[in-house]
Amino acid sequence: MRESPLSETPQEFDVKPRTDGKRIDAYLASRFTDYSRNVIQRIIEAEAVVVNGRPIKASYKIRTGDQIRVWLPELPDPTPVAEEIPIEVVYEDEDLTIVNKPADMVTHPSRGNWRGTLVNAVQFHFDQLSTVAGEDRPGIVHRLDRDTTGLLIVVKNDLAHRRVALQFEHRTIHKEYLAIVYGAPGRDSDYVEQPIGFHPTVRERMAVRTVEDGGRESATFYEVVERFRGYALVRCKPRTGRTHQIRVHMAHIGHPLVADKPYSGRDKLTLADLEVPGAKADDPEALLIERQALHAHALRFTHPTTEAVVELSAPLPPDMARTLEALRLHRAPMPAPAPRRSR
C-alpha cells in the first residue's frame, strides 16, 4: 500500500442495527470520512479489517452485532509542500496573480489529493500567499473542478484576499465559461434557476434539489455561441458559485457537457462518435477530448488595491479547440433548402 504505515492500535466497534446490510467498504468510508473509499478498499485488501476475528472482502455485507477491528493509516500532514510544477501565469502584480489552470489538476489539497495540486505549485512559484483560507489553501479564494480549465485568482496577502472574497460574496465578479454540450438548446439564451445540493445517493455528484432537501439557490445564464448537429458551444455566466453548478444546470435542461461522465454517462468524445467514415473509437488519433468540456474563459473584477477594473481572458485549451474544429468539419448544421421559384 502507498498510504502511510498502519496504526499499531486498531479501532474497535460493533455494528448497529441501522447500518445492517451495508457493504463494509461503504460503511467504513462513511464512518471514517477522512479516508476515501479507495483507501478503505486497499486497507481491506491488506487484511487490516477484521470482522468477528476474520479478514473479509470489500463486498462483505455487515450484520447487526458484527465486531469490527480496523487498522487505519496515519493521515498525512495537511500543510501543502511546494512542488516545482509548471503553471501558466496570465497576470501578476504585488497583490495577486491570475493563472490558467490546466485539466487534471486539483485546486487545493484534499482527501486523496495531497500532492500535485495548484496550491503545491503556487507554493513553489510565489514567496508570499494569503493565509485567510487556512494553511492547506494558501492564496486560494475560489476554485475550479479538477478537469475544468481556465482562469483562477491566487491572492498574495490577506487584505487583498478579503477584498476579493467580498466581491465573490456580493456577486460582483464577472465569470464567463465556455462549454461544449450534447444537443442544441432550443433557445438562443436562457436563465436556469434551480437550487443545487448533494446528490441523494452518489457521493461524488451534485444534483438539483429542493430547498427543503438541502438545495441552495443557484442561477446560471447561458447563450448559444455556435450550433452543430447534435452539439453546441455555449457561453455560461454563473450568478452563484455552487459546486458543479454549470455541469448540473446544463444536464438538468437536457444538455450535459461533452465527456462529463458523472452527468452525461460518457467520458470521452471521438471522431467515431461524430460518425466520421473510417474512424474507430479505440484509435488514439481519433480521440478529441476525455474530460468535461468546460473552460473558465473570462474574468472581470475590481482590483483590491488600485480599484481598477481587471479584465482577462484565456483561449480555449487544445482539446476543446480540437473538438470544435472537428464539429465544424463533420457536424456543421445543414443549410436550409433554397425556396422554390414559382413558375
BAFIPA-958721 format. One record per residue (C-alpha): residue in one letter; x, y, z; residue number from 1. Coordinates in Angstrom, 2 decimals, decimal comma, padded with zeros to 5 digits. Each point is the difference from the previous one (the first is absolute). Layout:
! residues N
+------+---------+---------+---------+-----+
! rest !      c1 !      c2 !      c3 !  nr !
+------+---------+---------+---------+-----+
!    a !       X !       Y !       Z ! NUM !
...
+------+---------+---------+---------+-----+
! end
This chain:
! residues 343
+------+---------+---------+---------+-----+
! rest !      c1 !      c2 !      c3 !  nr !
+------+---------+---------+---------+-----+
!    m !  000,00 !  000,00 !  000,00 !   1 !
!    r !  001,14 !  003,50 ! -000,78 !   2 !
!    e ! -001,67 !  001,56 !  003,02 !   3 !
!    s !  001,80 !  000,78 !  003,24 !   4 !
!    p !  000,79 ! -002,95 !  002,31 !   5 !
!    l ! -003,02 ! -001,45 !  001,78 !   6 !
!    s ! -000,63 !  000,96 !  003,60 !   7 !
!    e !  001,14 ! -002,48 !  002,64 !   8 !
!    t ! -003,27 !  000,26 !  001,92 !   9 !
!    p ! -003,19 ! -000,98 ! -001,85 !  10 !
!    q ! -003,36 !  001,74 !  000,17 !  11 !
!    e ! -002,58 ! -002,39 !  001,47 !  12 !
!    f ! -003,81 !  000,24 ! -000,10 !  13 !
!    d ! -003,21 ! -001,98 ! -000,52 !  14 !
!    v ! -002,44 !  000,41 ! -002,88 !  15 !
!    k ! -003,28 !  001,71 !  000,96 !  16 !
!    p ! -003,39 ! -001,09 ! -001,41 !  17 !
!    r ! -000,45 !  003,13 ! -002,17 !  18 !
!    t !  002,99 ! -000,95 ! -002,19 !  19 !
!    d ! -000,88 ! -003,67 ! -000,41 !  20 !
!    g !  000,53 ! -001,21 ! -003,59 !  21 !
!    k !  002,47 !  002,68 ! -001,15 !  22 !
!    r !  003,19 ! -000,95 ! -001,81 !  23 !
!    i !  002,96 !  000,14 !  002,36 !  24 !
!    d !  001,99 !  002,38 ! -002,24 !  25 !
!    a ! -002,89 !  002,48 ! -000,29 !  26 !
!    y ! -000,70 ! -000,26 !  003,72 !  27 !
!    l !  003,61 !  000,72 !  001,00 !  28 !
!    a !  000,30 !  002,86 ! -002,52 !  29 !
!    s ! -003,08 !  001,64 !  001,53 !  30 !
!    r !  001,29 ! -000,57 !  003,55 !  31 !
!    f !  003,56 !  001,22 ! -000,69 !  32 !
!    t ! -000,63 !  002,95 ! -002,31 !  33 !
!    d !  003,66 !  001,04 ! -000,16 !  34 !
!    y !  000,72 ! -003,12 ! -002,09 !  35 !
!    s ! -001,28 ! -000,60 ! -003,52 !  36 !
!    r ! -001,82 ! -003,18 ! -000,91 !  37 !
!    n !  002,99 ! -001,03 ! -002,15 !  38 !
!    v !  002,30 !  000,28 !  003,01 !  39 !
!    i ! -002,43 ! -002,04 !  002,09 !  40 !
!    q ! -000,08 ! -002,69 ! -002,70 !  41 !
!    r !  003,80 ! -000,21 ! -000,03 !  42 !
!    i !  000,00 ! -000,32 !  003,80 !  43 !
!    i ! -002,45 ! -002,89 ! -000,35 !  44 !
!    e !  002,21 ! -001,62 ! -002,67 !  45 !
!    a !  002,92 !  000,24 !  002,43 !  46 !
!    e ! -002,11 ! -001,96 !  002,53 !  47 !
!    a !  000,04 !  002,95 !  002,38 !  48 !
!    v ! -003,76 ! -000,28 !  000,49 !  49 !
!    v ! -001,20 ! -002,94 !  002,09 !  50 !
!    v ! -003,64 ! -000,89 !  000,61 !  51 !
!    n ! -000,76 ! -002,47 !  002,79 !  52 !
!    g !  003,68 ! -000,93 !  000,08 !  53 !
!    r !  000,34 ! -000,71 ! -003,75 !  54 !
!    p !  001,19 !  002,08 ! -003,00 !  55 !
!    i ! -002,77 !  000,76 ! -002,51 !  56 !
!    k ! -000,48 !  001,30 ! -003,54 !  57 !
!    a ! -001,16 !  003,51 ! -000,91 !  58 !
!    s ! -003,34 ! -001,42 ! -001,14 !  59 !
!    y ! -000,78 ! -001,51 !  003,42 !  60 !
!    k ! -003,36 !  001,22 !  001,31 !  61 !
!    i !  000,07 !  000,83 !  003,67 !  62 !
!    r ! -002,53 ! -001,38 !  002,48 !  63 !
!    t ! -001,30 !  001,35 !  003,25 !  64 !
!    g !  002,38 ! -000,95 !  002,80 !  65 !
!    d !  003,04 ! -000,61 ! -002,25 !  66 !
!    q !  003,20 !  000,83 !  001,87 !  67 !
!    i !  002,32 !  002,05 ! -002,20 !  68 !
!    r !  003,70 !  000,76 !  000,50 !  69 !
!    v !  001,74 !  002,30 ! -002,47 !  70 !
!    w !  003,59 !  001,24 ! -000,18 !  71 !
!    l !  000,01 !  003,39 ! -001,75 !  72 !
!    p !  002,99 !  001,76 ! -001,59 !  73 !
!    e !  001,12 !  003,25 !  001,56 !  74 !
!    l ! -001,40 !  003,08 ! -001,73 !  75 !
!    p !  002,54 !  002,10 ! -001,90 !  76 !
!    d !  001,06 !  003,42 !  001,20 !  77 !
!    p ! -002,52 !  002,44 ! -001,55 !  78 !
!    t !  002,63 !  002,71 ! -000,47 !  79 !
!    p !  000,63 !  000,13 ! -003,78 !  80 !
!    v !  003,54 ! -000,61 ! -001,24 !  81 !
!    a !  001,47 !  002,21 ! -002,72 !  82 !
!    e !  000,39 ! -001,92 ! -003,25 !  83 !
!    e !  001,72 !  001,13 ! -003,19 !  84 !
!    i ! -003,05 ! -000,32 ! -002,24 !  85 !
!    p ! -000,24 !  002,29 ! -003,06 !  86 !
!    i ! -002,90 !  002,47 !  000,02 !  87 !
!    e ! -001,14 !  002,54 ! -002,57 !  88 !
!    v ! -000,16 !  003,50 !  001,47 !  89 !
!    v ! -002,38 !  002,30 ! -001,87 !  90 !
!    y !  000,32 !  003,02 !  002,31 !  91 !
!    e !  002,07 !  000,90 !  003,06 !  92 !
!    d !  000,64 !  002,94 !  002,33 !  93 !
!    e !  000,85 !  000,50 !  003,69 !  94 !
!    d ! -003,47 ! -001,02 !  001,21 !  95 !
!    l ! -001,07 ! -002,87 ! -002,19 !  96 !
!    t !  000,63 ! -002,17 ! -003,00 !  97 !
!    i ! -002,35 ! -001,59 ! -002,50 !  98 !
!    v !  000,90 ! -003,45 ! -001,29 !  99 !
!    n ! -001,40 ! -002,07 ! -002,85 ! 100 !
!    k ! -000,63 ! -003,32 !  001,74 ! 101 !
!    p !  000,49 ! -003,13 ! -002,11 ! 102 !
!    a ! -002,24 ! -003,05 !  000,02 ! 103 !
!    d !  000,72 ! -002,85 !  002,43 ! 104 !
!    m !  001,15 !  002,34 !  002,77 ! 105 !
!    v ! -001,80 !  000,31 !  003,33 ! 106 !
!    t ! -000,15 !  003,56 !  001,33 ! 107 !
!    h !  001,07 ! -000,75 !  003,57 ! 108 !
!    p !  000,99 ! -003,06 !  002,08 ! 109 !
!    s ! -002,85 ! -002,17 !  001,21 ! 110 !
!    r ! -000,74 ! -003,60 !  000,82 ! 111 !
!    g !  001,76 ! -002,20 ! -002,56 ! 112 !
!    n !  001,77 !  002,96 ! -001,65 ! 113 !
!    w !  002,78 !  001,20 !  002,28 ! 114 !
!    r !  002,59 !  000,65 ! -002,73 ! 115 !
!    g !  000,05 !  001,40 ! -003,52 ! 116 !
!    t ! -002,65 !  002,67 !  000,68 ! 117 !
!    l ! -000,01 !  003,63 ! -001,09 ! 118 !
!    v !  000,79 !  000,96 !  003,61 ! 119 !
!    n !  003,12 ! -002,17 ! -000,07 ! 120 !
!    a !  001,02 !  001,80 ! -003,18 ! 121 !
!    v ! -000,61 !  003,58 !  001,19 ! 122 !
!    q !  001,85 ! -000,77 !  003,25 ! 123 !
!    f !  003,07 ! -000,56 ! -002,16 ! 124 !
!    h ! -000,44 !  002,95 ! -002,36 ! 125 !
!    f ! -000,99 !  002,77 !  002,45 ! 126 !
!    d !  001,72 !  001,10 !  003,20 ! 127 !
!    q ! -003,12 !  001,39 !  001,65 ! 128 !
!    l ! -003,62 ! -001,18 ! -000,03 ! 129 !
!    s ! -003,06 !  000,96 !  002,02 ! 130 !
!    t ! -000,88 ! -002,09 !  003,06 ! 131 !
!    v ! -003,69 !  000,86 !  000,40 ! 132 !
!    a ! -001,22 ! -003,33 ! -001,41 ! 133 !
!    g !  002,21 ! -002,05 !  002,34 ! 134 !
!    e !  003,41 ! -001,67 ! -000,13 ! 135 !
!    d ! -001,15 ! -002,62 ! -002,50 ! 136 !
!    r ! -001,33 !  002,60 ! -002,49 ! 137 !
!    p !  002,51 !  002,87 ! -000,16 ! 138 !
!    g ! -000,99 !  002,61 ! -002,57 ! 139 !
!    i ! -003,22 ! -001,76 ! -000,99 ! 140 !
!    v ! -003,13 !  002,15 ! -000,10 ! 141 !
!    h ! -002,05 ! -002,15 ! -002,42 ! 142 !
!    r !  000,45 ! -003,30 ! -001,80 ! 143 !
!    l ! -000,54 ! -001,87 ! -003,26 ! 144 !
!    d ! -000,87 ! -003,67 ! -000,33 ! 145 !
!    r !  002,92 ! -002,34 ! -000,68 ! 146 !
!    d ! -000,68 ! -000,33 ! -003,74 ! 147 !
!    t ! -001,27 !  003,53 ! -000,60 ! 148 !
!    t !  002,62 !  002,21 ! -001,61 ! 149 !
!    g !  000,41 !  003,76 !  000,06 ! 150 !
!    l !  000,45 !  003,13 !  002,06 ! 151 !
!    l !  000,40 ! -000,16 !  003,75 ! 152 !
!    i !  000,98 !  002,78 !  002,44 ! 153 !
!    v !  002,84 ! -000,62 !  002,48 ! 154 !
!    v !  000,38 !  002,70 !  002,69 ! 155 !
!    k !  003,29 !  000,96 !  001,63 ! 156 !
!    n ! -001,03 !  001,82 !  003,19 ! 157 !
!    d ! -002,87 ! -000,11 !  002,47 ! 158 !
!    l ! -001,40 !  003,50 ! -000,63 ! 159 !
!    a ! -000,27 ! -000,65 ! -003,74 ! 160 !
!    h ! -001,50 ! -003,42 !  000,73 ! 161 !
!    r ! -002,79 !  001,47 !  002,14 ! 162 !
!    r ! -000,82 !  002,65 ! -002,60 ! 163 !
!    v ! -000,13 ! -002,52 ! -002,86 ! 164 !
!    a ! -002,03 ! -002,41 !  002,15 ! 165 !
!    l ! -002,55 !  002,77 !  000,63 ! 166 !
!    q ! -000,41 !  000,42 ! -003,75 ! 167 !
!    f ! -000,77 ! -003,71 ! -000,30 ! 168 !
!    e ! -002,40 !  000,25 !  002,94 ! 169 !
!    h ! -001,79 !  003,01 ! -001,51 ! 170 !
!    r !  000,03 ! -001,62 ! -003,48 ! 171 !
!    t !  001,73 !  002,94 ! -001,65 ! 172 !
!    i !  002,69 ! -002,13 ! -001,66 ! 173 !
!    h ! -000,89 ! -000,81 ! -003,61 ! 174 !
!    k !  000,82 ! -003,60 ! -000,91 ! 175 !
!    e ! -000,48 ! -001,40 ! -003,48 ! 176 !
!    y !  000,40 ! -003,64 ! -001,01 ! 177 !
!    l ! -000,03 ! -001,72 ! -003,38 ! 178 !
!    a ! -001,47 ! -003,48 ! -000,19 ! 179 !
!    i ! -000,72 ! -002,55 ! -002,70 ! 180 !
!    v ! -003,26 ! -001,82 !  000,64 ! 181 !
!    y ! -001,95 ! -002,90 ! -001,43 ! 182 !
!    g ! -002,98 !  001,14 ! -002,04 ! 183 !
!    a ! -000,86 !  003,51 ! -001,10 ! 184 !
!    p ! -002,14 !  002,00 !  002,46 ! 185 !
!    g ! -003,29 !  001,13 ! -001,48 ! 186 !
!    r !  000,52 !  003,58 !  001,19 ! 187 !
!    d !  002,87 !  002,23 ! -000,97 ! 188 !
!    s !  000,32 !  001,09 !  003,63 ! 189 !
!    d ! -001,70 ! -000,74 !  003,29 ! 190 !
!    y !  000,33 !  000,15 !  003,77 ! 191 !
!    v !  000,09 ! -003,17 !  002,12 ! 192 !
!    e ! -001,11 !  000,59 !  003,59 ! 193 !
!    q ! -000,02 ! -003,29 !  001,90 ! 194 !
!    p !  001,33 ! -000,65 !  003,53 ! 195 !
!    i !  002,97 ! -002,38 !  000,21 ! 196 !
!    g !  000,93 ! -002,37 !  002,82 ! 197 !
!    f !  001,72 ! -003,30 !  000,60 ! 198 !
!    h ! -001,21 ! -002,93 ! -002,08 ! 199 !
!    p ! -002,17 ! -002,27 !  002,19 ! 200 !
!    t !  001,89 ! -003,21 ! -000,86 ! 201 !
!    v !  003,21 !  000,80 ! -001,93 ! 202 !
!    r !  002,64 !  001,58 !  002,23 ! 203 !
!    e !  002,06 !  001,54 ! -002,83 ! 204 !
!    r ! -002,93 !  001,76 ! -001,68 ! 205 !
!    m ! -002,19 !  003,02 !  000,60 ! 206 !
!    a ! -003,61 !  000,22 ! -001,11 ! 207 !
!    v ! -002,97 !  002,34 ! -000,32 ! 208 !
!    r ! -001,67 ! -000,27 !  003,44 ! 209 !
!    t ! -002,79 !  001,88 !  001,65 ! 210 !
!    v !  000,91 !  002,44 !  002,74 ! 211 !
!    e ! -001,76 ! -002,32 !  002,44 ! 212 !
!    d !  002,39 ! -002,80 ! -001,05 ! 213 !
!    g !  003,12 !  002,12 !  000,43 ! 214 !
!    g !  000,13 !  001,79 ! -003,35 ! 215 !
!    r !  001,57 !  003,47 ! -000,10 ! 216 !
!    e ! -000,98 !  002,87 ! -002,27 ! 217 !
!    s !  001,78 ! -000,34 ! -003,36 ! 218 !
!    a ! -000,31 !  001,95 ! -003,23 ! 219 !
!    t !  001,78 ! -000,30 ! -003,36 ! 220 !
!    f ! -000,50 !  002,06 ! -003,16 ! 221 !
!    y !  000,97 ! -001,69 ! -003,25 ! 222 !
!    e !  000,02 !  000,95 ! -003,66 ! 223 !
!    v !  000,70 ! -002,09 ! -003,07 ! 224 !
!    v !  003,16 !  001,13 ! -001,78 ! 225 !
!    e !  000,04 ! -002,58 ! -002,79 ! 226 !
!    r ! -002,33 ! -002,82 ! -001,02 ! 227 !
!    f !  000,88 ! -003,38 ! -001,49 ! 228 !
!    r ! -001,96 ! -003,13 ! -000,80 ! 229 !
!    g ! -000,41 ! -001,60 !  003,41 ! 230 !
!    y !  002,33 !  002,38 !  001,85 ! 231 !
!    a !  000,43 !  003,67 !  000,93 ! 232 !
!    l !  002,59 !  002,42 !  001,32 ! 233 !
!    v ! -001,55 !  002,04 !  002,81 ! 234 !
!    r !  001,14 !  002,94 !  002,10 ! 235 !
!    c ! -000,97 ! -000,33 !  003,67 ! 236 !
!    k ! -000,05 !  002,79 !  002,56 ! 237 !
!    p ! -000,67 ! -001,36 !  003,49 ! 238 !
!    r ! -001,58 !  002,49 !  002,40 ! 239 !
!    t !  000,72 ! -002,26 !  002,97 ! 240 !
!    g !  002,98 ! -002,26 !  000,64 ! 241 !
!    r ! -001,29 ! -003,42 !  001,03 ! 242 !
!    t !  002,05 ! -003,17 ! -000,42 ! 243 !
!    h ! -000,44 ! -001,44 ! -003,53 ! 244 !
!    q ! -002,58 !  002,73 ! -000,68 ! 245 !
!    i !  000,33 !  000,31 ! -003,79 ! 246 !
!    r !  000,32 ! -003,76 ! -000,39 ! 247 !
!    v ! -003,14 ! -000,65 !  002,05 ! 248 !
!    h ! -002,09 !  002,77 ! -001,58 ! 249 !
!    m !  000,84 ! -000,93 ! -003,59 ! 250 !
!    a ! -000,71 ! -003,68 !  000,71 ! 251 !
!    h ! -003,28 !  001,01 !  001,65 ! 252 !
!    i ! -001,27 !  001,69 ! -003,19 ! 253 !
!    g !  000,99 ! -003,04 ! -002,07 ! 254 !
!    h !  003,34 !  001,22 ! -001,34 ! 255 !
!    p !  002,81 ! -001,47 !  002,13 ! 256 !
!    l !  003,59 !  000,93 ! -000,70 ! 257 !
!    v !  001,89 ! -002,13 ! -002,49 ! 258 !
!    a !  002,11 ! -002,76 !  001,65 ! 259 !
!    d ! -001,30 !  000,88 !  003,49 ! 260 !
!    k ! -000,42 ! -003,58 !  001,23 ! 261 !
!    p ! -001,79 !  000,70 !  003,33 ! 262 !
!    y ! -002,71 !  002,00 ! -001,76 ! 263 !
!    s ! -000,08 ! -001,33 ! -003,57 ! 264 !
!    g !  001,13 ! -003,60 !  000,47 ! 265 !
!    r !  002,74 !  000,38 ! -002,60 ! 266 !
!    d !  003,66 !  000,68 !  000,78 ! 267 !
!    k !  001,37 !  000,95 ! -003,43 ! 268 !
!    l ! -000,86 !  001,16 ! -003,50 ! 269 !
!    t !  001,63 ! -001,50 ! -003,09 ! 270 !
!    l ! -000,24 !  000,44 ! -003,74 ! 271 !
!    a ! -001,90 ! -003,28 ! -000,05 ! 272 !
!    d ! -002,66 !  001,61 !  002,21 ! 273 !
!    l ! -000,37 !  002,64 ! -002,72 ! 274 !
!    e ! -000,52 ! -002,81 ! -002,52 ! 275 !
!    v !  003,09 !  000,93 ! -001,99 ! 276 !
!    p !  000,56 ! -002,68 ! -002,68 ! 277 !
!    g !  002,88 ! -002,34 !  000,89 ! 278 !
!    a !  000,39 !  001,35 !  003,56 ! 279 !
!    k !  000,28 ! -002,60 !  002,75 ! 280 !
!    a ! -000,89 !  000,66 !  003,63 ! 281 !
!    d !  003,18 ! -001,67 !  001,29 ! 282 !
!    d !  002,34 !  001,91 ! -002,32 ! 283 !
!    p !  002,07 !  002,49 !  002,09 ! 284 !
!    e !  000,17 !  002,31 ! -003,01 ! 285 !
!    a ! -003,80 !  000,19 ! -000,03 ! 286 !
!    l ! -000,29 !  001,19 !  003,63 ! 287 !
!    l ! -001,25 !  003,57 !  000,25 ! 288 !
!    i ! -000,53 !  000,57 !  003,74 ! 289 !
!    e ! -000,10 ! -002,18 !  003,13 ! 290 !
!    r ! -001,12 !  002,38 !  002,74 ! 291 !
!    q ! -002,98 !  002,30 !  000,42 ! 292 !
!    a !  000,08 !  002,65 ! -002,72 ! 293 !
!    l ! -000,02 !  003,03 !  002,32 ! 294 !
!    h !  002,38 !  002,97 !  000,00 ! 295 !
!    a !  000,04 !  003,07 !  002,25 ! 296 !
!    h !  000,49 !  002,38 ! -002,89 ! 297 !
!    a ! -000,28 !  003,52 !  001,43 ! 298 !
!    l !  000,16 !  001,96 !  003,26 ! 299 !
!    r ! -000,84 !  003,60 !  000,83 ! 300 !
!    f !  000,39 !  001,43 !  003,49 ! 301 !
!    t !  001,16 !  003,07 !  001,92 ! 302 !
!    h !  003,63 ! -000,04 !  001,07 ! 303 !
!    p !  000,11 ! -000,22 !  003,83 ! 304 !
!    t !  002,56 !  002,81 !  000,36 ! 305 !
!    t ! -000,10 !  002,28 ! -003,05 ! 306 !
!    e ! -003,77 ! -000,44 ! -000,56 ! 307 !
!    a !  000,68 ! -000,17 ! -003,73 ! 308 !
!    v ! -002,09 ! -002,43 ! -002,04 ! 309 !
!    v !  001,98 ! -003,14 ! -000,84 ! 310 !
!    e ! -001,32 ! -001,84 ! -003,05 ! 311 !
!    l !  001,69 ! -003,15 ! -001,29 ! 312 !
!    s ! -000,71 ! -002,92 ! -002,29 ! 313 !
!    a !  001,69 ! -003,31 ! -000,79 ! 314 !
!    p ! -000,25 ! -001,78 ! -003,37 ! 315 !
!    l ! -001,59 ! -003,42 ! -000,27 ! 316 !
!    p !  002,34 ! -002,85 !  000,99 ! 317 !
!    p !  001,17 ! -002,32 ! -002,80 ! 318 !
!    d ! -002,51 ! -002,80 !  000,67 ! 319 !
!    m ! -003,03 !  002,30 ! -000,16 ! 320 !
!    a !  001,40 !  001,83 ! -003,03 ! 321 !
!    r !  000,57 ! -003,36 ! -001,72 ! 322 !
!    t ! -003,55 ! -001,08 !  000,82 ! 323 !
!    l ! -001,48 !  003,20 ! -001,43 ! 324 !
!    e !  002,05 ! -000,36 ! -003,17 ! 325 !
!    a ! -001,32 ! -003,56 ! -000,45 ! 326 !
!    l ! -003,59 !  001,10 !  000,63 ! 327 !
!    r !  000,29 !  002,78 ! -002,57 ! 328 !
!    l !  001,40 ! -002,44 ! -002,52 ! 329 !
!    h ! -002,25 ! -003,00 !  000,62 ! 330 !
!    r ! -003,11 !  001,28 !  001,81 ! 331 !
!    a ! -000,66 !  003,42 ! -001,52 ! 332 !
!    p ! -003,72 !  000,79 ! -000,17 ! 333 !
!    m ! -001,66 ! -000,89 ! -003,29 ! 334 !
!    p ! -000,82 !  003,13 ! -002,01 ! 335 !
!    a ! -003,67 !  000,76 ! -000,42 ! 336 !
!    p ! -001,35 ! -000,98 ! -003,44 ! 337 !
!    a ! -000,30 !  002,83 ! -002,51 ! 338 !
!    p ! -003,59 !  001,12 ! -000,56 ! 339 !
!    r ! -001,57 ! -001,21 ! -003,22 ! 340 !
!    r ! -000,76 !  002,54 ! -002,67 ! 341 !
!    s ! -003,58 !  000,18 ! -001,10 ! 342 !
!    r ! -000,51 ! -000,60 ! -003,69 ! 343 !
+------+---------+---------+---------+-----+
! end
